[in-house]
């Protein structure tokens, strides 16, 4: 009986601690929302207080100044196309490396893993020179190609671990039935890799959607700007329009938060499945 009471007390205490930690992580969202509906004066006076008057007009002005429908489309286009190409190329690459374990493929996989630790800032200037030389500046397609280069290493790494957990006997049975290499991959392996596809898409979406540095370097034309760049327009050298920047931030993060909440259950499933065998 005493053991049961201790167990219930420990469980209750753990739940309370977890709730407090969750509330702590939600504090920034509280400050973001309550200050997005304040006037500039109220915002500077007391940022933690609940709004005296809800200035919903801040959202309308931020919508118009950032040209939000346009920048939303740009962000969606870059994020969706980048994700589709990343999961397609990375999954096929990882599958080939695992099923054809040659010395060349092992060396190539090692290079992919090594590329994961290279900081973006160290190659930023060469990247600008190369993209400018080949005509990829001021182009969404140039930005997408760069995202492929930076996103494929980690994607291949995760897919590589997942493919090792797929029984090769299933593929051999499909080949006996007459399927070629592409048929085996897309009809047999692809459905089994779906949890990892979803995981890769979630992780890359959070990265690409919120990325500021790479688009700010490659996209000089304002009509091509994504949401993070459009939001930065409220921060000048001498002025910072927090009453408009915060509503723009809320508008920008809302789509990706909704997407993450809908898809988060697949993250642990996919990463766990990918780490079964190494």
Order of alpha helices (4+ residues) and beta strands (2+ residues): alpha-alpha-alpha-alpha-alpha-alpha-alpha-alpha-alpha-alpha-alpha-alpha-alpha
